[in-house]
């Protein structure tokens, strides 16, 4: 938890300063997750795809990747993204 938490923090700082594309390249180069999903899957979905940067859409993508079997109806996604 200690060292990997530091790596996670460093990647978050890279993403904040240089954007998600650069952070993904760094994560691939380091062979680590850009962001660790709760289930600790063996394949990083984050490093393989371009993620939205905006808060609402990012929250929806995070929720779907973290728990694909959950309720992802239009109504629940609108609530999560704080839109009507």
MOPAC internal coordinates of N, CA, C and O (Angstrom, degrees):
PM7 1SCF
backbone

  N    0.0000 0     0.00 0     0.00 0    0    0    0
  C    1.4551 1     0.00 0     0.00 0    1    0    0
  C    1.5188 1   111.00 1     0.00 0    2    1    0
  O    1.2310 1   119.00 1   142.73 1    3    2    1
  N    1.2969 1   119.50 1   -37.27 1    3    2    1
  C    1.4602 1   121.68 1  -175.81 1    5    3    2
  C    1.5179 1   113.93 1   -65.97 1    6    5    3
  O    1.2310 1   120.45 1   123.07 1    7    6    5
  N    1.3026 1   116.74 1   -56.93 1    7    6    5
  C    1.4660 1   120.19 1  -177.68 1    9    7    6
  C    1.5222 1   110.78 1   -68.96 1   10    9    7
  O    1.2310 1   120.34 1   136.08 1   11   10    9
  N    1.3310 1   116.96 1   -43.92 1   11   10    9
  C    1.4602 1   118.46 1  -179.01 1   13   11   10
  C    1.5224 1   111.56 1   -66.95 1   14   13   11
  O    1.2310 1   120.20 1   149.20 1   15   14   13
  N    1.3271 1   117.22 1   -30.80 1   15   14   13
  C    1.4712 1   119.27 1   175.59 1   17   15   14
  C    1.5233 1   109.89 1   -64.43 1   18   17   15
  O    1.2310 1   120.43 1   142.07 1   19   18   17
  N    1.3196 1   116.77 1   -37.93 1   19   18   17
  C    1.4602 1   120.59 1   176.87 1   21   19   18
  C    1.5208 1   112.16 1   -65.75 1   22   21   19
  O    1.2310 1   120.80 1   140.59 1   23   22   21
  N    1.3304 1   116.08 1   -39.41 1   23   22   21
  C    1.4649 1   120.17 1   176.86 1   25   23   22
  C    1.5232 1   109.96 1   -64.57 1   26   25   23
  O    1.2310 1   120.70 1   136.12 1   27   26   25
  N    1.3438 1   116.27 1   -43.88 1   27   26   25
  C    1.4694 1   120.37 1   177.96 1   29   27   26
  C    1.5223 1   110.84 1   -59.25 1   30   29   27
  O    1.2310 1   120.49 1   136.95 1   31   30   29
  N    1.3259 1   116.67 1   -43.05 1   31   30   29
  C    1.4647 1   120.86 1   179.20 1   33   31   30
  C    1.5244 1   110.61 1   -63.81 1   34   33   31
  O    1.2310 1   120.34 1   135.81 1   35   34   33
  N    1.3211 1   116.96 1   -44.19 1   35   34   33
  C    1.4639 1   120.15 1   179.69 1   37   35   34
  C    1.5261 1   111.12 1   -61.51 1   38   37   35
  O    1.2310 1   120.10 1   138.22 1   39   38   37
  N    1.3323 1   117.41 1   -41.78 1   39   38   37
  C    1.4639 1   120.29 1   178.23 1   41   39   38
  C    1.5215 1   111.40 1   -65.87 1   42   41   39
  O    1.2310 1   120.29 1   142.81 1   43   42   41
  N    1.3252 1   117.04 1   -37.19 1   43   42   41
  C    1.4704 1   119.95 1   176.86 1   45   43   42
  C    1.5232 1   110.43 1   -64.22 1   46   45   43
  O    1.2310 1   120.21 1   142.26 1   47   46   45
  N    1.3280 1   117.20 1   -37.74 1   47   46   45
  C    1.4669 1   120.75 1   178.33 1   49   47   46
  C    1.5303 1   110.66 1   -68.40 1   50   49   47
  O    1.2310 1   120.30 1   138.87 1   51   50   49
  N    1.3226 1   117.04 1   -41.13 1   51   50   49
  C    1.4673 1   120.54 1   176.71 1   53   51   50
  C    1.5223 1   109.61 1   -61.14 1   54   53   51
  O    1.2310 1   120.26 1   136.03 1   55   54   53
  N    1.3507 1   117.10 1   -43.97 1   55   54   53
  C    1.4596 1   120.73 1   179.30 1   57   55   54
  C    1.5213 1   110.76 1   -62.70 1   58   57   55
  O    1.2310 1   120.35 1   138.74 1   59   58   57
  N    1.3181 1   116.94 1   -41.26 1   59   58   57
  C    1.4654 1   120.83 1  -179.77 1   61   59   58
  C    1.5277 1   111.56 1   -65.18 1   62   61   59
  O    1.2310 1   120.42 1   138.59 1   63   62   61
  N    1.3274 1   116.81 1   -41.41 1   63   62   61
  C    1.4660 1   121.15 1  -176.29 1   65   63   62
  C    1.5315 1   113.58 1   -82.44 1   66   65   63
  O    1.2310 1   120.27 1   142.41 1   67   66   65
  N    1.3323 1   117.09 1   -37.59 1   67   66   65
  C    1.4618 1   120.25 1  -170.85 1   69   67   66
  C    1.5230 1   114.63 1  -119.99 1   70   69   67
  O    1.2310 1   120.19 1   173.32 1   71   70   69
  N    1.3319 1   117.24 1    -6.68 1   71   70   69
  C    1.4535 1   120.88 1   177.59 1   73   71   70
  C    1.5149 1   113.28 1    99.44 1   74   73   71
  O    1.2310 1   121.02 1   -15.41 1   75   74   73
  N    1.3405 1   115.65 1   164.59 1   75   74   73
  C    1.4619 1   120.38 1  -175.49 1   77   75   74
  C    1.5294 1   114.66 1   -67.36 1   78   77   75
  O    1.2310 1   119.74 1   149.71 1   79   78   77
  N    1.3255 1   118.11 1   -30.29 1   79   78   77
  C    1.4717 1   119.70 1  -179.40 1   81   79   78
  C    1.5254 1   110.82 1   -64.79 1   82   81   79
  O    1.2310 1   120.34 1   135.90 1   83   82   81
  N    1.3173 1   116.95 1   -44.10 1   83   82   81
  C    1.4699 1   120.57 1   178.95 1   85   83   82
  C    1.5274 1   109.87 1   -66.94 1   86   85   83
  O    1.2310 1   120.46 1   138.62 1   87   86   85
  N    1.3308 1   116.73 1   -41.38 1   87   86   85
  C    1.4662 1   119.98 1   179.54 1   89   87   86
  C    1.5276 1   110.95 1   -62.00 1   90   89   87
  O    1.2310 1   120.12 1   141.31 1   91   90   89
  N    1.3472 1   117.38 1   -38.69 1   91   90   89
  C    1.4685 1   120.48 1   176.91 1   93   91   90
  C    1.5224 1   111.18 1   -63.58 1   94   93   91
  O    1.2310 1   120.64 1   137.97 1   95   94   93
  N    1.3355 1   116.38 1   -42.03 1   95   94   93
  C    1.4720 1   119.23 1   178.80 1   97   95   94
  C    1.5201 1   110.56 1   -62.65 1   98   97   95
  O    1.2310 1   120.44 1   137.17 1   99   98   97
  N    1.3262 1   116.77 1   -42.83 1   99   98   97
  C    1.4658 1   120.45 1   178.72 1  101   99   98
  C    1.5302 1   109.93 1   -63.65 1  102  101   99
  O    1.2310 1   120.09 1   136.41 1  103  102  101
  N    1.3412 1   117.43 1   -43.59 1  103  102  101
  C    1.4668 1   120.85 1   179.62 1  105  103  102
  C    1.5276 1   110.84 1   -61.41 1  106  105  103
  O    1.2310 1   120.29 1   138.20 1  107  106  105
  N    1.3313 1   117.04 1   -41.80 1  107  106  105
  C    1.4754 1   119.98 1   177.72 1  109  107  106
  C    1.5214 1   110.43 1   -64.60 1  110  109  107
  O    1.2310 1   120.74 1   137.40 1  111  110  109
  N    1.3121 1   116.19 1   -42.60 1  111  110  109
  C    1.4617 1   120.65 1  -179.61 1  113  111  110
  C    1.5264 1   109.89 1   -61.99 1  114  113  111
  O    1.2310 1   120.64 1   141.08 1  115  114  113
  N    1.3256 1   116.38 1   -38.92 1  115  114  113
  C    1.4650 1   120.85 1   179.94 1  117  115  114
  C    1.5300 1   112.03 1   -82.98 1  118  117  115
  O    1.2310 1   120.25 1   170.62 1  119  118  117
  N    1.3402 1   117.13 1    -9.38 1  119  118  117
  C    1.4588 1   124.18 1  -177.26 1  121  119  118
  C    1.5303 1   110.47 1    57.82 1  122  121  119
  O    1.2310 1   121.31 1  -128.97 1  123  122  121
  N    1.3351 1   115.10 1    51.03 1  123  122  121
  C    1.4637 1   121.51 1   175.87 1  125  123  122
  C    1.5189 1   108.64 1  -135.25 1  126  125  123
  O    1.2310 1   120.56 1   -10.98 1  127  126  125
  N    1.3241 1   116.54 1   169.02 1  127  126  125
  C    1.4502 1   122.11 1   174.74 1  129  127  126
  C    1.5139 1   109.84 1   -70.70 1  130  129  127
  O    1.2310 1   120.32 1   -35.95 1  131  130  129
  N    1.3390 1   117.00 1   144.05 1  131  130  129
  C    1.4608 1   119.66 1   170.40 1  133  131  130
  C    1.5174 1   108.61 1   -69.08 1  134  133  131
  O    1.2310 1   120.33 1   134.49 1  135  134  133
  N    1.3082 1   116.98 1   -45.51 1  135  134  133
  C    1.4622 1   123.08 1   172.67 1  137  135  134
  C    1.5122 1   106.25 1  -139.01 1  138  137  135
  O    1.2310 1   120.11 1   -47.67 1  139  138  137
  N    1.3097 1   117.40 1   132.33 1  139  138  137
  C    1.4559 1   120.41 1  -177.43 1  141  139  138
  C    1.5198 1   111.27 1   -78.54 1  142  141  139
  O    1.2310 1   120.33 1   -58.25 1  143  142  141
  N    1.3391 1   116.97 1   121.75 1  143  142  141
  C    1.4566 1   118.53 1   173.86 1  145  143  142
  C    1.5243 1   109.70 1   -72.76 1  146  145  143
  O    1.2310 1   120.29 1   -22.88 1  147  146  145
  N    1.3051 1   117.06 1   157.12 1  147  146  145
  C    1.4574 1   121.29 1  -177.07 1  149  147  146
  C    1.5123 1   114.37 1   -56.75 1  150  149  147
  O    1.2310 1   119.87 1   143.10 1  151  150  149
  N    1.3357 1   117.85 1   -36.90 1  151  150  149
  C    1.4588 1   121.21 1  -177.27 1  153  151  150
  C    1.5162 1   114.51 1   -81.59 1  154  153  151
  O    1.2310 1   119.55 1   176.22 1  155  154  153
  N    1.3174 1   118.47 1    -3.78 1  155  154  153
  C    1.4645 1   123.10 1  -178.74 1  157  155  154
  C    1.5307 1   111.60 1    52.82 1  158  157  155
  O    1.2310 1   120.13 1  -127.93 1  159  158  157
  N    1.3164 1   117.35 1    52.07 1  159  158  157
  C    1.4607 1   121.55 1   179.08 1  161  159  158
  C    1.5244 1   110.69 1   -60.33 1  162  161  159
  O    1.2310 1   120.60 1   -25.39 1  163  162  161
  N    1.3345 1   116.45 1   154.61 1  163  162  161
  C    1.4588 1   120.78 1  -179.20 1  165  163  162
  C    1.5244 1   112.25 1   -73.66 1  166  165  163
  O    1.2310 1   120.10 1   156.45 1  167  166  165
  N    1.3132 1   117.42 1   -23.55 1  167  166  165
  C    1.4559 1   121.75 1   179.26 1  169  167  166
  C    1.5155 1   108.48 1  -110.95 1  170  169  167
  O    1.2310 1   120.40 1   -50.69 1  171  170  169
  N    1.3054 1   116.84 1   129.31 1  171  170  169
  C    1.4568 1   120.59 1  -179.76 1  173  171  170
  C    1.5195 1   110.78 1   -83.62 1  174  173  171
  O    1.2310 1   120.71 1   -70.50 1  175  174  173
  N    1.3150 1   116.24 1   109.50 1  175  174  173
  C    1.4608 1   121.11 1   175.36 1  177  175  174
  C    1.5183 1   109.22 1   -64.26 1  178  177  175
  O    1.2310 1   120.18 1   145.57 1  179  178  177
  N    1.3191 1   117.27 1   -34.43 1  179  178  177
  C    1.4650 1   122.43 1  -176.34 1  181  179  178
  C    1.5220 1   111.76 1   -63.82 1  182  181  179
  O    1.2310 1   120.29 1   138.93 1  183  182  181
  N    1.3149 1   117.06 1   -41.07 1  183  182  181
  C    1.4601 1   119.85 1  -176.20 1  185  183  182
  C    1.5231 1   112.43 1   -76.04 1  186  185  183
  O    1.2310 1   119.99 1   165.39 1  187  186  185
  N    1.3203 1   117.62 1   -14.61 1  187  186  185
  C    1.4515 1   121.08 1  -176.48 1  189  187  186
  C    1.5213 1   114.51 1   -96.32 1  190  189  187
  O    1.2310 1   119.43 1   168.93 1  191  190  189
  N    1.3154 1   118.70 1   -11.07 1  191  190  189
  C    1.4604 1   119.36 1  -173.84 1  193  191  190
  C    1.5217 1   111.38 1  -136.18 1  194  193  191
  O    1.2310 1   121.33 1   -23.17 1  195  194  193
  N    1.3127 1   115.05 1   156.83 1  195  194  193
  C    1.4625 1   120.59 1   174.70 1  197  195  194
  C    1.5238 1   107.76 1   -82.54 1  198  197  195
  O    1.2310 1   120.60 1   -53.83 1  199  198  197
  N    1.3111 1   116.45 1   126.17 1  199  198  197
  C    1.4588 1   121.20 1  -178.45 1  201  199  198
  C    1.5146 1   110.62 1  -102.64 1  202  201  199
  O    1.2310 1   120.67 1   -32.74 1  203  202  201
  N    1.3181 1   116.33 1   147.26 1  203  202  201
  C    1.4667 1   118.67 1   176.11 1  205  203  202
  C    1.5219 1   110.16 1   -66.27 1  206  205  203
  O    1.2310 1   121.05 1   -32.01 1  207  206  205
  N    1.3044 1   115.60 1   147.99 1  207  206  205
  C    1.4577 1   120.72 1  -178.51 1  209  207  206
  C    1.5184 1   111.07 1   -93.01 1  210  209  207
  O    1.2310 1   119.92 1   151.14 1  211  210  209
  N    1.3231 1   117.75 1   -28.86 1  211  210  209
  C    1.4592 1   120.96 1  -176.00 1  213  211  210
  C    1.5199 1   111.24 1   -67.23 1  214  213  211
  O    1.2310 1   120.91 1   -31.53 1  215  214  213
  N    1.3161 1   115.87 1   148.47 1  215  214  213
  C    1.4556 1   122.22 1  -174.23 1  217  215  214
  C    1.5084 1   115.33 1   -59.56 1  218  217  215
  O    1.2310 1   119.46 1   127.75 1  219  218  217
  N    1.3355 1   118.63 1   -52.25 1  219  218  217
  C    1.4548 1   121.01 1  -175.81 1  221  219  218
  C    1.5068 1   113.34 1   -63.34 1  222  221  219
  O    1.2310 1   120.45 1   130.12 1  223  222  221
  N    1.3146 1   116.75 1   -49.88 1  223  222  221
  C    1.4594 1   120.58 1  -179.81 1  225  223  222
  C    1.5243 1   110.90 1   -68.00 1  226  225  223
  O    1.2310 1   120.49 1   142.77 1  227  226  225
  N    1.3152 1   116.68 1   -37.23 1  227  226  225
  C    1.4677 1   120.49 1   177.92 1  229  227  226
  C    1.5279 1   110.18 1   -62.69 1  230  229  227
  O    1.2310 1   120.20 1   140.01 1  231  230  229
  N    1.3392 1   117.22 1   -39.99 1  231  230  229
  C    1.4666 1   121.34 1   178.95 1  233  231  230
  C    1.5252 1   110.90 1   -61.79 1  234  233  231
  O    1.2310 1   120.50 1   140.59 1  235  234  233
  N    1.3292 1   116.64 1   -39.41 1  235  234  233
  C    1.4676 1   120.36 1   179.18 1  237  235  234
  C    1.5257 1   110.35 1   -66.66 1  238  237  235
  O    1.2310 1   120.10 1   132.32 1  239  238  237
  N    1.3209 1   117.41 1   -47.68 1  239  238  237
  C    1.4664 1   120.90 1  -179.59 1  241  239  238
  C    1.5255 1   110.18 1   -61.21 1  242  241  239
  O    1.2310 1   120.33 1   135.96 1  243  242  241
  N    1.3358 1   116.98 1   -44.04 1  243  242  241
  C    1.4670 1   120.74 1   177.83 1  245  243  242
  C    1.5272 1   110.83 1   -57.32 1  246  245  243
  O    1.2310 1   120.46 1   134.95 1  247  246  245
  N    1.3350 1   116.73 1   -45.05 1  247  246  245
  C    1.4647 1   121.21 1  -178.30 1  249  247  246
  C    1.5238 1   111.50 1   -64.29 1  250  249  247
  O    1.2310 1   120.05 1   137.13 1  251  250  249
  N    1.3238 1   117.51 1   -42.87 1  251  250  249
  C    1.4693 1   120.84 1  -178.47 1  253  251  250
  C    1.5224 1   110.59 1   -67.32 1  254  253  251
  O    1.2310 1   119.90 1   137.69 1  255  254  253
  N    1.3201 1   117.79 1   -42.31 1  255  254  253
  C    1.4634 1   120.71 1  -179.76 1  257  255  254
  C    1.5199 1   110.76 1   -68.87 1  258  257  255
  O    1.2310 1   120.11 1   139.89 1  259  258  257
  N    1.3238 1   117.40 1   -40.11 1  259  258  257
  C    1.4575 1   121.29 1  -178.77 1  261  259  258
  C    1.5261 1   112.07 1   -68.29 1  262  261  259
  O    1.2310 1   120.19 1   139.06 1  263  262  261
  N    1.3296 1   117.24 1   -40.94 1  263  262  261
  C    1.4688 1   121.04 1  -177.75 1  265  263  262
  C    1.5264 1   110.21 1  -139.90 1  266  265  263
  O    1.2310 1   120.18 1  -100.17 1  267  266  265
  N    1.3400 1   117.26 1    79.83 1  267  266  265
  C    1.4618 1   120.39 1  -176.01 1  269  267  266
  C    1.5272 1   113.97 1   -61.38 1  270  269  267
  O    1.2310 1   119.77 1   156.33 1  271  270  269
  N    1.3146 1   118.05 1   -23.67 1  271  270  269
  C    1.4518 1   121.04 1  -177.56 1  273  271  270
  C    1.5168 1   114.60 1   -86.85 1  274  273  271
  O    1.2310 1   119.92 1   176.79 1  275  274  273
  N    1.3068 1   117.75 1    -3.21 1  275  274  273
  C    1.4683 1   121.58 1  -178.01 1  277  275  274
  C    1.5254 1   110.85 1   -73.69 1  278  277  275
  O    1.2310 1   121.06 1    -4.96 1  279  278  277
  N    1.3263 1   115.58 1   175.04 1  279  278  277
  C    1.4625 1   121.83 1   177.75 1  281  279  278
  C    1.5275 1   109.00 1   -72.03 1  282  281  279
  O    1.2310 1   120.55 1   -70.66 1  283  282  281
  N    1.3190 1   116.55 1   109.34 1  283  282  281
  C    1.4618 1   121.17 1   178.12 1  285  283  282
  C    1.5260 1   109.91 1  -118.75 1  286  285  283
  O    1.2310 1   121.58 1  -137.54 1  287  286  285
  N    1.3194 1   114.58 1    42.46 1  287  286  285
  C    1.4649 1   119.89 1   177.13 1  289  287  286
  C    1.5277 1   109.22 1   -68.85 1  290  289  287
  O    1.2310 1   120.87 1   -14.70 1  291  290  289
  N    1.3120 1   115.95 1   165.30 1  291  290  289
  C    1.4666 1   120.70 1   178.06 1  293  291  290
  C    1.5249 1   110.04 1   -56.31 1  294  293  291
  O    1.2310 1   120.49 1   136.44 1  295  294  293
  N    1.3271 1   116.67 1   -43.56 1  295  294  293
  C    1.4677 1   120.56 1  -178.54 1  297  295  294
  C    1.5267 1   111.73 1   -63.01 1  298  297  295
  O    1.2310 1   120.03 1   136.09 1  299  298  297
  N    1.3373 1   117.55 1   -43.91 1  299  298  297
  C    1.4664 1   119.39 1  -178.84 1  301  299  298
  C    1.5254 1   111.43 1   -69.70 1  302  301  299
  O    1.2310 1   120.13 1   143.67 1  303  302  301
  N    1.3338 1   117.36 1   -36.33 1  303  302  301
  C    1.4656 1   119.53 1   177.94 1  305  303  302
  C    1.5232 1   110.93 1   -69.24 1  306  305  303
  O    1.2310 1   120.24 1   142.61 1  307  306  305
  N    1.3268 1   117.15 1   -37.39 1  307  306  305
  C    1.4675 1   120.18 1   177.35 1  309  307  306
  C    1.5186 1   110.49 1   -63.22 1  310  309  307
  O    1.2310 1   120.51 1   138.82 1  311  310  309
  N    1.3219 1   116.64 1   -41.18 1  311  310  309
  C    1.4672 1   120.37 1   177.34 1  313  311  310
  C    1.5204 1   110.40 1   -62.86 1  314  313  311
  O    1.2310 1   120.37 1   134.47 1  315  314  313
  N    1.3295 1   116.91 1   -45.53 1  315  314  313
  C    1.4687 1   120.91 1  -179.11 1  317  315  314
  C    1.5318 1   111.20 1   -62.05 1  318  317  315
  O    1.2310 1   120.38 1   142.57 1  319  318  317
  N    1.3265 1   116.87 1   -37.43 1  319  318  317
  C    1.4660 1   121.30 1  -178.57 1  321  319  318
  C    1.5275 1   112.70 1   -86.56 1  322  321  319
  O    1.2310 1   120.73 1   177.97 1  323  322  321
  N    1.3285 1   116.22 1    -2.03 1  323  322  321
  C    1.4732 1   122.14 1   179.74 1  325  323  322
  C    1.5278 1   111.69 1    60.75 1  326  325  323
  O    1.2310 1   121.24 1  -136.54 1  327  326  325
  N    1.3396 1   115.23 1    43.46 1  327  326  325
  C    1.4664 1   121.10 1   175.06 1  329  327  326
  C    1.5239 1   108.49 1  -128.66 1  330  329  327
  O    1.2310 1   120.65 1   -14.63 1  331  330  329
  N    1.3263 1   116.35 1   165.37 1  331  330  329
  C    1.4699 1   118.74 1  -179.76 1  333  331  330
  C    1.5148 1   111.08 1  -105.83 1  334  333  331
  O    1.2310 1   120.10 1   180.00 1  335  334  333

